Amino acid sequence: MSSVSAASSAVVVCTGGHVLMYMKSGDIKDAHNVFDTMRHRNIVSWNSIIVGYGMHGDGKKAMSVLIEMMQQGFKPDEQTLASVLSSCANQAAANEATQAHNYAIKTGLHDHLSVSNALTFAYAKCGNLHYASQVFESITKPDIVSFSSMVFSYAFHGLGKEAMDTFKTMLHGGVRPDKVVFLGVLSACNHAGLVEEGLCYFKSMIRDYQISPGSEHYTCLVDLLGRAGYIDDAYDVVINMPFEPGGDVLGALIGACKLHGNTGLGKWVGDKLCELEPCKSVNYKLMSSIHTALERWDEAAEVRRELRGWCGGSIVAGCSWI
């Protein structure tokens, strides 16, 4: 390689790194500006911009850059497709996921584990559990990511038994579980209302695998117990956590208090939430709803006044795109 071509390659790699750096910092405009100014592009620079859009969950833009890349004579590799599919999952872009899948089959890239894993998750997030399970079943040697993707897929669709069966298959296959797959199992139990199973898995994570639960695991457990009406047990979990409960954990508990009309505990949780997140209007709205449901109009009005005092009374109305 000549010194000129070597220098050119170094510039391309360096500039590709700059693209990814801007993307990681959330500066999408500057990232694309750097990419547009590149005179010489290679697979690394194209992957950088596609991975960047994948990180931000912009499936349509990632797909449009992929098409542009192919039009200029570059062939996507497994990293490119996995990034596109990951962004399709974040945006639930079903058409883009199908297009990427078709290309993967034509080029043989679907045999790569990273592509199959991304396909499984993308199809599940797009609502096509049948295709997700088909892709998963086609994987010769699924790894922890494969099983996690399928467990979460079943969890999204409220299929707790199927999620647990997949988890058991993983254990029988000798794949050691991690925090992520346990979170998927707990989510599946939560969606399906499987309280005893959820408690067993939570204890097994700590006892059998020496995995310290994170805030997300405690949120799932509190939500599972609270929805089923075990408010006292959910409260015990919160006060016995090895670290201070965050907004997600307390939010799950106050949601359960609202559901089951436990205003005493709801007031305590609401006060904690308002101290922790004083400008988050949904916390005040939940407290007000608890008082309103029990016709405690004075207390509800007081919460509304507190809301106006902290954040100007602004509450974002719920809406649907459908």
C-alpha positions as CSV (number, residue, x, y, z in Angstrom):
1,M,0.0,0.0,0.0
2,S,1.4,3.4,-1.0
3,S,1.8,6.2,1.6
4,V,-1.0,8.2,0.0
5,S,-3.5,5.3,0.1
6,A,-2.5,4.5,3.6
7,A,-3.0,8.1,4.7
8,S,-6.3,8.2,2.9
9,S,-7.4,5.0,4.8
10,A,-6.3,6.5,8.1
11,V,-8.4,9.7,7.3
12,V,-11.4,7.6,6.5
13,V,-11.2,5.5,9.7
14,C,-10.6,8.7,11.8
15,T,-13.5,10.5,10.2
16,G,-15.7,7.4,10.7
17,G,-14.8,7.6,14.4
18,H,-15.8,11.2,14.5
19,V,-19.2,10.3,13.0
20,L,-19.8,7.7,15.7
21,M,-18.5,10.1,18.4
22,Y,-21.0,12.8,17.4
23,M,-23.8,10.2,17.3
24,K,-22.9,8.9,20.7
25,S,-23.1,12.4,22.1
26,G,-26.5,12.9,20.5
27,D,-25.3,15.4,17.9
28,I,-26.9,13.8,14.9
29,K,-26.7,16.9,12.7
30,D,-22.9,17.3,13.1
31,A,-22.4,13.6,12.6
32,H,-24.1,13.7,9.3
33,N,-22.3,16.8,8.3
34,V,-19.0,15.1,8.9
35,F,-20.2,12.1,6.9
36,D,-21.3,14.3,4.0
37,T,-17.9,16.0,3.8
38,M,-16.0,12.7,3.5
39,R,-14.5,12.3,0.0
40,H,-13.5,8.7,0.5
41,R,-15.9,6.3,2.2
42,N,-15.5,2.7,3.1
43,I,-17.5,0.0,4.9
44,V,-16.3,1.4,8.3
45,S,-17.6,4.9,7.6
46,W,-21.0,3.7,6.3
47,N,-21.3,1.4,9.3
48,S,-20.6,4.4,11.6
49,I,-23.5,6.5,10.3
50,I,-25.9,3.5,10.2
51,V,-24.9,2.3,13.7
52,G,-25.4,5.9,14.9
53,Y,-28.9,6.0,13.6
54,G,-29.5,2.6,15.1
55,M,-28.4,3.9,18.5
56,H,-31.0,6.6,18.2
57,G,-33.7,4.2,17.1
58,D,-34.3,5.9,13.7
59,G,-35.0,2.8,11.6
60,K,-36.3,4.6,8.6
61,K,-33.2,6.8,8.3
62,A,-30.9,3.8,8.9
63,M,-32.7,2.0,6.1
64,S,-32.4,5.0,3.7
65,V,-28.7,5.2,4.4
66,L,-28.4,1.5,3.8
67,I,-30.0,1.8,0.4
68,E,-27.8,4.7,-0.5
69,M,-24.8,2.7,0.6
70,M,-25.8,-0.2,-1.7
71,Q,-26.5,2.2,-4.6
72,Q,-22.9,3.4,-4.3
73,G,-21.6,-0.1,-4.7
74,F,-20.9,-1.0,-1.1
75,K,-22.0,-4.4,0.4
76,P,-23.4,-4.3,3.9
77,D,-21.9,-6.7,6.4
78,E,-23.4,-8.4,9.4
79,Q,-22.7,-5.3,11.6
80,T,-24.6,-3.1,9.2
81,L,-27.7,-5.3,9.1
82,A,-27.7,-5.9,12.8
83,S,-27.6,-2.1,13.4
84,V,-30.4,-1.5,10.9
85,L,-32.6,-4.2,12.5
86,S,-31.9,-2.9,16.0
87,S,-33.2,0.5,15.0
88,C,-36.2,-1.1,13.3
89,A,-37.0,-2.8,16.6
90,N,-36.8,0.5,18.5
91,Q,-39.1,2.2,16.1
92,A,-41.3,-0.9,15.4
93,A,-40.6,-0.4,11.7
94,A,-42.1,-3.6,10.3
95,N,-41.6,-2.9,6.6
96,E,-37.9,-2.0,7.1
97,A,-37.3,-5.1,9.2
98,T,-38.8,-7.3,6.4
99,Q,-36.7,-5.6,3.8
100,A,-33.5,-6.1,5.8
101,H,-34.5,-9.8,6.4
102,N,-35.0,-10.4,2.7
103,Y,-31.6,-8.9,1.9
104,A,-30.0,-11.0,4.7
105,I,-31.5,-14.2,3.2
106,K,-30.3,-13.3,-0.4
107,T,-26.7,-12.6,0.8
108,G,-26.5,-15.4,3.4
109,L,-26.0,-12.9,6.2
110,H,-29.0,-14.4,8.1
111,D,-26.6,-17.2,9.2
112,H,-24.7,-14.7,11.4
113,L,-25.8,-14.9,15.0
114,S,-25.9,-11.1,15.5
115,V,-28.2,-10.7,12.5
116,S,-30.5,-13.5,13.7
117,N,-30.7,-12.1,17.2
118,A,-31.5,-8.6,15.9
119,L,-34.2,-10.1,13.6
120,T,-35.8,-12.0,16.4
121,F,-36.1,-8.8,18.5
122,A,-37.1,-6.6,15.6
123,Y,-40.0,-8.9,14.6
124,A,-41.2,-9.2,18.2
125,K,-41.2,-5.4,18.7
126,C,-43.1,-5.0,15.4
127,G,-45.8,-7.4,16.7
128,N,-44.9,-10.4,14.5
129,L,-44.2,-13.1,17.1
130,H,-44.6,-15.9,14.6
131,Y,-41.7,-14.6,12.5
132,A,-39.7,-13.9,15.6
133,S,-40.0,-17.5,16.8
134,Q,-39.3,-18.8,13.3
135,V,-36.0,-16.9,13.2
136,F,-35.1,-18.0,16.7
137,E,-35.8,-21.7,15.9
138,S,-33.5,-21.4,12.9
139,I,-30.5,-20.5,15.1
140,T,-28.2,-23.6,15.4
141,K,-26.4,-22.5,18.6
142,P,-28.4,-19.7,20.3
143,D,-26.4,-17.7,22.8
144,I,-27.5,-15.6,25.8
145,V,-28.5,-12.8,23.5
146,S,-30.7,-15.1,21.4
147,F,-32.5,-16.5,24.4
148,S,-32.9,-13.0,25.9
149,S,-34.4,-11.7,22.7
150,M,-37.0,-14.6,22.6
151,V,-37.8,-14.3,26.3
152,F,-38.4,-10.5,25.9
153,S,-40.4,-11.3,22.8
154,Y,-42.8,-13.5,24.7
155,A,-42.9,-11.0,27.5
156,F,-44.0,-8.2,25.2
157,H,-46.9,-10.4,24.1
158,G,-47.9,-11.4,27.6
159,L,-47.0,-15.1,27.1
160,G,-45.5,-15.8,30.5
161,K,-45.5,-19.6,30.2
162,E,-43.7,-19.5,26.8
163,A,-41.1,-17.1,28.2
164,M,-40.4,-19.4,31.1
165,D,-40.2,-22.5,28.9
166,T,-37.6,-20.7,26.7
167,F,-35.7,-19.8,29.9
168,K,-35.7,-23.4,31.1
169,T,-34.6,-24.5,27.6
170,M,-31.7,-22.1,28.0
171,L,-30.7,-23.5,31.4
172,H,-30.9,-27.1,30.1
173,G,-28.6,-26.1,27.2
174,G,-26.0,-25.0,29.6
175,V,-26.2,-21.3,28.9
176,R,-25.7,-19.3,32.1
177,P,-28.3,-16.5,32.6
178,D,-27.4,-12.9,33.2
179,K,-29.2,-9.8,34.5
180,V,-30.8,-9.1,31.1
181,V,-32.5,-12.4,30.7
182,F,-33.7,-12.4,34.3
183,L,-35.3,-9.0,33.6
184,G,-37.1,-10.6,30.6
185,V,-38.4,-13.4,32.8
186,L,-39.6,-11.1,35.5
187,S,-41.2,-8.9,32.9
188,A,-43.0,-11.9,31.4
189,C,-44.2,-13.0,34.9
190,N,-45.4,-9.4,35.5
191,H,-47.4,-9.2,32.2
192,A,-48.9,-12.6,32.8
193,G,-49.6,-12.0,36.6
194,L,-47.5,-15.0,37.6
195,V,-46.7,-13.9,41.2
196,E,-45.3,-17.1,42.7
197,E,-43.1,-17.8,39.6
198,G,-41.8,-14.2,39.6
199,L,-40.8,-14.4,43.3
200,C,-39.1,-17.8,42.7
201,Y,-37.0,-16.4,39.8
202,F,-36.1,-13.2,41.7
203,K,-34.8,-15.3,44.6
204,S,-33.0,-17.7,42.2
205,M,-31.2,-14.9,40.6
206,I,-29.6,-13.9,43.9
207,R,-29.3,-17.4,45.5
208,D,-28.3,-19.6,42.6
209,Y,-26.4,-17.2,40.3
210,Q,-25.1,-14.5,42.7
211,I,-26.6,-11.8,40.5
212,S,-27.4,-8.5,42.3
213,P,-30.8,-7.2,41.2
214,G,-30.8,-3.7,39.7
215,S,-33.5,-1.0,39.9
216,E,-35.3,-2.5,36.8
217,H,-35.6,-5.9,38.5
218,Y,-37.0,-4.4,41.7
219,T,-39.4,-2.3,39.6
220,C,-40.7,-5.5,37.9
221,L,-41.1,-7.2,41.3
222,V,-42.9,-4.3,43.0
223,D,-45.2,-3.9,40.0
224,L,-45.9,-7.7,39.9
225,L,-46.8,-7.8,43.6
226,G,-48.7,-4.5,43.5
227,R,-50.9,-5.4,40.6
228,A,-51.8,-8.6,42.2
229,G,-52.9,-6.8,45.4
230,Y,-50.0,-7.7,47.6
231,I,-49.4,-4.1,48.5
232,D,-47.7,-4.8,51.9
233,D,-45.3,-7.2,50.3
234,A,-44.5,-4.7,47.6
235,Y,-43.9,-2.1,50.3
236,D,-41.5,-4.5,52.1
237,V,-39.5,-5.0,48.9
238,V,-39.1,-1.2,48.5
239,I,-38.0,-0.5,52.1
240,N,-35.6,-3.4,52.1
241,M,-33.8,-2.6,48.9
242,P,-30.0,-2.4,49.2
243,F,-30.1,1.1,47.7
244,E,-32.5,4.1,47.7
245,P,-35.5,3.4,45.5
246,G,-35.7,5.5,42.3
247,G,-38.6,7.0,40.5
248,D,-39.5,3.8,38.6
249,V,-39.8,1.7,41.7
250,L,-41.8,4.2,43.6
251,G,-43.9,4.9,40.5
252,A,-44.8,1.1,40.3
253,L,-45.8,1.2,44.0
254,I,-48.0,4.3,43.8
255,G,-49.6,2.8,40.7
256,A,-50.6,-0.2,42.7
257,C,-51.8,2.0,45.5
258,K,-54.1,3.8,43.1
259,L,-55.3,0.6,41.6
260,H,-56.3,-0.9,45.0
261,G,-57.3,2.4,46.8
262,N,-54.5,2.3,49.4
263,T,-54.5,6.1,50.1
264,G,-52.4,5.9,53.2
265,L,-49.4,4.3,51.6
266,G,-50.1,6.1,48.4
267,K,-49.6,9.4,50.2
268,W,-46.3,8.3,51.6
269,V,-45.1,7.1,48.2
270,G,-46.4,10.3,46.6
271,D,-44.5,12.5,49.0
272,K,-41.3,10.5,48.3
273,L,-41.8,10.8,44.6
274,C,-42.4,14.5,44.8
275,E,-39.2,15.0,46.8
276,L,-37.3,12.9,44.3
277,E,-38.9,14.3,41.1
278,P,-40.5,17.6,42.1
279,C,-41.2,18.8,38.5
280,K,-42.7,15.5,37.2
281,S,-46.4,16.3,36.9
282,V,-47.5,12.6,36.6
283,N,-46.6,12.1,40.2
284,Y,-49.0,14.8,41.4
285,K,-51.6,13.5,39.0
286,L,-51.4,10.0,40.5
287,M,-51.7,11.4,44.0
288,S,-54.7,13.6,43.0
289,S,-56.4,10.6,41.3
290,I,-56.0,8.5,44.5
291,H,-57.8,11.2,46.6
292,T,-60.4,11.8,43.9
293,A,-61.3,8.1,43.7
294,L,-62.2,8.2,47.4
295,E,-64.0,11.6,47.1
296,R,-61.4,13.4,49.2
297,W,-61.8,16.6,47.3
298,D,-59.8,18.8,49.7
299,E,-56.8,16.6,49.5
300,A,-57.0,16.4,45.7
301,A,-57.2,20.1,45.4
302,E,-54.2,20.5,47.7
303,V,-52.2,18.2,45.4
304,R,-53.2,20.3,42.4
305,R,-52.1,23.4,44.1
306,E,-48.7,21.8,44.8
307,L,-48.5,20.9,41.2
308,R,-49.1,24.5,40.1
309,G,-46.5,25.7,42.6
310,W,-43.8,23.3,41.4
311,C,-44.3,23.1,37.6
312,G,-46.9,25.7,36.6
313,G,-49.7,23.1,36.6
314,S,-48.7,21.7,33.2
315,I,-50.0,18.1,32.7
316,V,-49.4,16.5,29.3
317,A,-52.7,15.1,28.1
318,G,-52.7,11.4,27.0
319,C,-53.2,10.7,23.3
320,S,-53.1,7.9,20.8
321,W,-51.7,7.8,17.3
322,I,-54.3,5.2,16.3
